[in-house]
Amino acid sequence: MTTPIPPRVVIYTKDVENITGKKSKAARRLLQKVREQSGKTQEELVTMQEFCHVTGIPEDVVRPFLVH
């Protein structure tokens, strides 16, 4: 019996590249902007919900782009 893999919660630079079409450096800057607006430090991870809240992109649009 196979256990289904739960959906990922964290957004990484490669995900932002896939979602937005931005290059790596621009994707990192966008993630930093999300961290700043969410009150996080540079070391803390960005969740899909935080990314969607800051960018205004709906979660159902973002979820298919997440790299497993």
N, C-alpha and C positions, 0 to 999 in steps of 0.2 A: 504494500500500500504506500503510495507516494503522498508526502505532505506538501500542500501547496505553499509556494513561496509568498510571504506577505509583501505587500507593496512597499517600496522604498519611501522613506520619509525625508531624507537629506538630499539637497541639491548640490552638485559639484560643478566645477568649471566646465567640464565636457558636456554636462547636461545643458548648461546655459548656452554653450556654443550651438548645440543641436536645436534648442528651442528658438533662439533669436537669430542664428546665422552669423553672430559676431565672432571675431577672432578671439584667440585665447586671452590676450591682454585686456581687451574690452570686456570680455566675460568676467574676468577677475575683478575688474573695476565695478561692474554691476553687482557682483556678489558682495563686494566691500560696501557699496551703497546700501544694500539690503541689511547688512550687519549694522551699519551706523544707524539706520532708521529704526531698527529693531532693538537698539541698545545693547548690542553684543560686542564682545572684544574680537580682535582679528583671529584668535585661535578657535572661537566657537563656530559650530556648524550652522548652516542655514537650512531651515526646513522648507518643504514645498509650500506650506501654508504661508510662511513669511515671504517667500519669493513671490507668490501669487498676490499677496496683499500689497506689496510695494510696487510691483510691475503692473498690476491690474489685469493680468492674464488669468482666466479661469482655470481652476484645478483640473477640470476634465479635459482641457486643451493641453496642459503641461504633462499630465501623467503618461500618455503614450510615448513621450520623448525621453523618458528616463532610461538611461543605459543600465542594464542589469549586470 
